[in-house]
C-alpha cells in the first residue's frame, strides 16, 4: 500500500493512495488518526487498512490535495554519508576524511517538509541536493542481526537530503548543514515494506530543472540497508516512526567541476523506482 498524509482543506489526514485518488482512513472507519498510530498498530493496522483499500470507499483526487510529509515529527532522522563508491570518491576530492566505519549524522526533525513544499536556502550560499531511498522503522530494533534487520522496516519513501555545504563543515557531525528548516522534503508517501521485497535493487535519480544529475541503483550501496540497521541498533534503539536516509550516489552539486549549487527558481526532482517522486522549488 501507499500511505500518505494529506490536507484537503480541513487539516492533516492519513490516507491510502489508490490510483489517482486517496481514501481518508478515518472517514472509512479506521481507528487510526495519525501515521504514528498506524505504524504503532503494526500488522493489525496494516490488515485493517488493506481491507479498506479493497473496499468501495470514497476517494479524493490527489490533484485536489496537498501532500504532507508522510510521517509526523519523527523521534530520529538519521542519515548515512559516503555510502556509494563514486560519491565517496567525490568526498575524497573535497578532502573529506574516510572512516573505517559507517558515517552517520542527524538531520534535526524540524527540517522535515512535504514532497512538493518549497526549499528555502536560508543563510547558506552552497545549497545542494541528494536523492536517497528513505525508510521508516516499524518495530523497535535493538541489537538486531542483519538477517532480521529488514523485518523492522515499516516502509520506504523518497528523500532529498538537502545540504547547506558551507554550514555542513562547520562541525565534524554535519548536523548544522543538514538540518536547515525545509531541508528535509520526503514522500510523496510511504510504500509499505511488503511491496518493496528487494530494496537493494531500486534505481534512483535526481534532476535539476529537468537535467539528470544523479542516476544510480541501491544495489551499489557500500553498506546495505540491513547492515545500516544492525549497526545503528548496536548502539541505541531504533523506535517506530524513526527515519533513515540510506545514502546518496555521485552527481551532487559540490562534486561537479565546476561546482553547481542550487539557486532560487531551480526545481529539484528526486525519484526512486517503485516508490515515486518528490519535486521541490528553491525559493528566495
Buried (B, 14 or more C-beta within 10 A) or exposed (E): BBBBBBEBEEEBBBBBBBEEBBBBBBEBEBEBEBBBBBBBBEEEBBEBBBEBBEEEBEBBEBEEBBBBBBBBEBBBBBBBBBBBBBBBEBBEEEEBEEEEEBBBBBBBBBBBBBBBBBBBBEEBEBBBBBBBBBBBBBBEBEEBEBEBBBEBBBBBBBBBBBBBBBBBBEEEEBBBBBBBEBBBBBBBBBBBBEEBEEBBEBEBBBBBEEEEBBBBBBEBBBBBBBBBBBBBBEEEBBBBBBBBBBBBBBBBBBBBEEEBBBEEEBBBBBBBBBBBBBBBEBEE
